[in-house]
Amino acid sequence: MSRTLIWYLWKCTAMDLAEFVSIIRRHERFVKGQSGGQRANLKDVDLSGLRLPGINLQSALLAGLNLKKTIVTGGDFCFADLFCANLEDLEGKETDFFRADMRGVQLHGADLRGANLQEIDLRPETMRMGEAECSADLSDCQRDGANLSQAKMTGTDLSGGNLDKADFSEANLTGAKLENASVQGTNFSGANMRGIDLEANDLSEADLSSVLKSSSKDTLVPEIRNVIGQHELWSSSGGTEGMRANLSGMNLRNIDFSGSSLSGAGFSKANLFGANSCFRISPMLILRALISRWRTCGERISVMPC
């Protein structure tokens, strides 16, 4: 460990220097499978503003860690638990985050150019820690050339970021925000991009082959679109995330639900007069809702064909 690093640690962090050095050395032995090794536990530790290039925290316990404005260029965070960590303005070029748990992480303004973010979990976390809601923020983050293939990024805020030539192939970007993001040469092949508004983005050089995206659903009013997005998340996660849609009693007259997956949603006494029947819900649920509406209002049952 360099003298510069030791000075920064002594100057900037409340953690005892000898303790930190011991933790890192034991963790290095743990990663190598050597005797005397121990997984690093730096939960809620403040390491902001330090110079830690090349640091190896593979598989470390780092939930709530503060790395704001820290330099970790070329570091290794593979499989690390970075739940709700603060990585704002992080300098993390060429850093490896393969399969790291980054739910609720704060990456606003971070520089992750050339970083490996393959298969990371970046979904917003709905748990509350103290008073603040822990949700992912990657706005204005620089990720051009980064590898985010197969990443879990449902609902992630990517607005304003530089995503040029980044690899999002087969990533789950359902409901993510891409407003004012640069996507020149970005690879979205095979990605799930349902519920994303891309009208303002220049996609002329982006790869959108085999992308899963909705068309009609994006034209729905925000309230219904959000309900559908949460329901699809609820359905795909087996009920562990999102929320089951309850559209009972709502006026859904002449609404086009094409491309929406609403199996298991509630439609009791909903007005589905003239609604597009191409959306994927149980035919029995549609029939029950229409009959209920007919009995209540006397409207003729009519569902437009595909």
C-alpha positions in Angstrom: 0.0 0.0 0.0 1.5 3.3 -1.1 2.4 6.2 1.4 -0.1 8.4 -0.5 -2.9 6.0 0.1 -2.0 5.7 3.8 -1.9 9.5 4.2 -5.4 9.8 2.5 -6.8 7.1 4.8 -5.4 8.8 7.9 -6.6 12.2 6.8 -10.1 11.5 5.4 -11.7 8.5 7.2 -12.8 7.9 10.7 -11.9 4.3 10.4 -8.7 3.3 12.2 -5.8 3.0 9.7 -4.4 -0.2 11.1 -7.9 -1.7 11.1 -8.5 -0.8 7.5 -5.1 -2.2 6.4 -5.8 -5.4 8.3 -9.2 -5.8 6.7 -7.8 -5.3 3.2 -4.9 -7.7 3.7 -7.2 -10.4 5.2 -9.6 -10.0 2.4 -6.9 -10.4 -0.2 -6.1 -13.7 1.4 -9.8 -14.6 1.5 -10.1 -14.0 -2.3 -7.0 -16.1 -2.9 -8.3 -18.9 -0.7 -5.3 -18.7 1.6 -5.3 -19.4 5.3 -6.0 -16.6 7.6 -8.3 -14.9 5.1 -11.5 -13.2 6.0 -14.2 -11.5 3.9 -14.1 -7.7 4.2 -17.0 -6.1 5.9 -17.1 -2.3 5.2 -20.8 -1.7 5.7 -21.6 2.0 6.2 -17.9 2.9 6.2 -16.9 6.4 4.8 -14.1 6.1 2.2 -15.2 9.2 0.2 -12.6 11.1 -1.6 -9.8 8.6 -1.3 -7.4 7.3 -4.0 -7.9 3.5 -4.1 -6.9 2.5 -7.7 -6.8 -1.2 -8.3 -8.4 -2.1 -4.9 -9.7 -5.7 -4.7 -13.0 -5.9 -2.9 -14.4 -8.9 -4.8 -17.3 -10.5 -2.9 -16.9 -8.0 0.0 -19.8 -6.8 2.2 -20.1 -3.1 1.2 -23.8 -2.2 1.8 -24.1 1.5 2.6 -20.4 2.2 1.8 -19.6 5.8 0.9 -17.3 6.0 -2.1 -18.3 9.5 -3.2 -15.6 11.0 -5.4 -13.3 8.0 -4.7 -10.9 6.8 -7.3 -11.1 3.0 -7.8 -9.9 2.8 -11.4 -9.2 -0.8 -12.4 -10.6 -2.1 -9.1 -12.4 -5.4 -8.6 -15.9 -5.4 -7.1 -17.1 -8.7 -8.7 -20.0 -10.3 -6.7 -19.7 -7.5 -4.0 -22.7 -6.5 -2.0 -23.0 -2.7 -2.7 -26.7 -2.5 -1.6 -27.6 1.3 -1.4 -23.9 2.3 -1.5 -23.0 5.9 -2.5 -20.9 5.9 -5.6 -21.7 9.5 -6.7 -18.9 11.1 -8.8 -16.9 7.8 -8.5 -13.9 7.5 -10.8 -14.4 3.8 -11.8 -13.0 3.5 -15.3 -12.1 -0.1 -16.3 -13.5 -1.3 -12.9 -15.0 -4.8 -12.7 -18.5 -5.0 -11.1 -19.5 -8.4 -12.6 -22.7 -9.7 -10.9 -22.4 -7.1 -8.1 -25.6 -6.4 -6.0 -26.0 -2.6 -6.7 -29.7 -2.3 -5.9 -30.5 1.3 -4.8 -26.9 2.4 -5.5 -26.3 6.1 -6.1 -24.1 6.6 -9.2 -25.0 10.2 -10.2 -22.1 11.7 -12.1 -19.9 8.5 -11.8 -17.4 7.8 -14.5 -17.7 4.1 -15.5 -16.3 4.3 -19.0 -15.0 0.8 -20.0 -16.3 -0.7 -16.7 -17.6 -4.3 -16.6 -21.2 -4.1 -15.3 -22.3 -7.4 -16.8 -25.2 -9.1 -14.9 -25.3 -6.5 -12.2 -28.5 -6.0 -10.2 -29.3 -2.3 -10.5 -33.1 -2.4 -9.8 -34.5 0.3 -7.5 -34.8 -0.8 -4.0 -38.1 0.0 -2.3 -36.8 -0.6 1.3 -36.4 2.4 3.4 -33.2 2.9 5.3 -33.9 5.4 8.1 -35.8 8.3 6.5 -34.5 8.1 3.0 -35.9 5.8 0.3 -33.2 3.7 -1.3 -33.6 3.9 -5.0 -31.1 3.7 -7.9 -29.9 6.9 -9.5 -27.5 6.7 -12.5 -28.4 10.1 -14.0 -25.6 11.9 -15.7 -23.4 8.9 -15.2 -20.8 8.3 -17.9 -20.9 4.6 -19.1 -19.8 4.8 -22.7 -18.2 1.5 -23.7 -19.4 -0.1 -20.5 -20.6 -3.8 -20.5 -24.1 -4.0 -18.9 -25.3 -7.1 -20.7 -27.9 -9.1 -18.9 -28.1 -6.5 -16.2 -31.2 -6.1 -14.1 -32.1 -2.4 -14.4 -35.9 -2.3 -14.0 -37.0 1.3 -13.4 -33.4 2.6 -13.3 -32.8 6.3 -14.0 -30.3 6.6 -16.9 -31.4 10.1 -17.9 -28.8 12.5 -19.1 -26.0 9.9 -19.2 -23.5 9.1 -21.9 -24.3 5.5 -23.0 -22.4 5.7 -26.3 -21.2 2.2 -27.4 -22.4 0.7 -24.1 -23.6 -2.9 -24.2 -27.1 -3.5 -22.8 -27.7 -6.7 -24.7 -30.3 -8.9 -23.0 -30.6 -6.5 -20.1 -33.9 -5.9 -18.4 -34.6 -2.2 -18.8 -38.3 -2.3 -18.1 -39.6 1.2 -17.2 -36.1 2.7 -17.2 -35.7 6.5 -17.8 -33.5 7.4 -20.8 -34.5 11.1 -21.2 -31.6 13.1 -22.9 -29.3 10.1 -22.7 -26.8 9.7 -25.5 -27.1 6.3 -27.2 -24.9 6.5 -30.2 -23.7 3.0 -31.2 -25.3 1.6 -28.1 -26.2 -2.2 -28.2 -29.7 -2.9 -27.0 -30.1 -6.2 -28.8 -32.4 -8.6 -27.0 -33.0 -6.1 -24.2 -36.4 -5.7 -22.5 -37.3 -2.1 -23.1 -41.0 -2.2 -22.3 -42.5 1.0 -20.8 -39.6 3.2 -22.0 -40.2 6.5 -23.7 -37.7 6.7 -26.6 -39.3 9.4 -28.7 -36.8 12.1 -27.7 -33.7 9.8 -28.2 -31.6 9.6 -31.3 -31.6 5.8 -32.1 -30.2 6.1 -35.6 -27.0 4.3 -34.7 -28.2 2.1 -31.8 -28.7 -1.6 -32.2 -32.3 -2.4 -31.4 -32.5 -5.9 -32.9 -34.8 -8.4 -31.1 -35.7 -5.7 -28.6 -38.8 -6.4 -26.5 -40.8 -3.2 -26.4 -44.4 -2.2 -26.1 -46.0 0.1 -28.6 -49.6 0.9 -27.7 -48.9 0.8 -23.9 -46.6 3.7 -24.2 -49.5 5.8 -25.4 -51.6 5.1 -22.3 -52.1 7.8 -19.6 -49.2 7.7 -17.1 -51.4 6.4 -14.2 -52.5 3.3 -16.2 -49.1 2.8 -17.7 -47.5 2.8 -14.2 -50.1 0.3 -13.0 -49.4 -2.0 -15.9 -45.6 -1.7 -15.4 -45.9 -2.7 -11.7 -48.2 -5.6 -12.6 -45.9 -7.0 -15.2 -43.0 -6.8 -12.7 -45.3 -8.5 -10.1 -46.1 -11.2 -12.6 -42.6 -11.8 -13.8 -41.2 -12.0 -10.3 -43.8 -14.4 -9.0 -45.3 -11.7 -6.7 -42.1 -10.8 -4.9 -41.8 -7.4 -6.6 -44.2 -4.8 -8.1 -47.9 -4.9 -7.4 -50.9 -6.7 -8.8 -53.0 -4.4 -11.0 -56.5 -3.6 -9.7 -58.4 -1.8 -12.4 -61.8 -2.6 -10.9 -64.4 0.0 -11.6 -62.2 2.1 -13.8 -63.2 3.6 -17.1 -61.1 1.8 -19.7 -63.4 2.6 -22.6 -61.8 2.4 -26.0 -58.3 1.9 -24.6 -55.7 0.0 -26.6 -53.8 -2.4 -24.3 -51.9 -4.1 -27.1 -48.7 -5.7 -25.9 -49.6 -5.5 -22.2 -49.5 -8.5 -20.0 -52.3 -8.3 -17.5 -52.9 -11.9 -16.5 -54.2 -12.0 -12.9 -55.3 -8.4 -12.8 -58.5 -7.2 -11.3 -61.2 -5.9 -13.7 -64.4 -6.1 -11.6 -67.0 -3.6 -12.9 -64.4 -2.0 -15.1 -65.7 -0.3 -18.3 -64.0 -2.2 -21.1 -66.4 -1.1 -23.8 -64.5 -0.9 -27.1 -61.2 -1.9 -25.5 -58.7 -3.7 -27.7 -58.9 -7.4 -27.0 -55.3 -8.1 -28.1 -53.9 -7.6 -24.6 -52.9 -10.7 -22.7 -55.4 -11.2 -19.9 -57.7 -14.2 -19.1 -60.7 -14.3 -21.5 -62.8 -15.3 -18.5 -61.8 -12.1 -16.7 -62.7 -10.0 -19.7 -66.1 -11.7 -19.9 -66.8 -11.2 -16.2 -65.9 -7.5 -16.3 -68.1 -6.9 -19.3 -71.1 -8.8 -17.9 -70.7 -6.9 -14.6 -70.6 -3.6 -16.5 -73.6 -4.5 -18.6 -75.6 -5.4 -15.5 -74.7 -2.1 -13.9 -75.0 0.3 -16.8 -76.9 -1.6 -19.4 -74.1 -1.0 -22.0 -73.8 -3.3 -25.0 -71.0 -5.8 -24.7 -68.5 -5.0 -27.4 -64.8 -5.7 -27.5 -63.0 -4.7 -30.7 -61.3 -7.5 -32.6 -57.5 -7.6 -33.2 
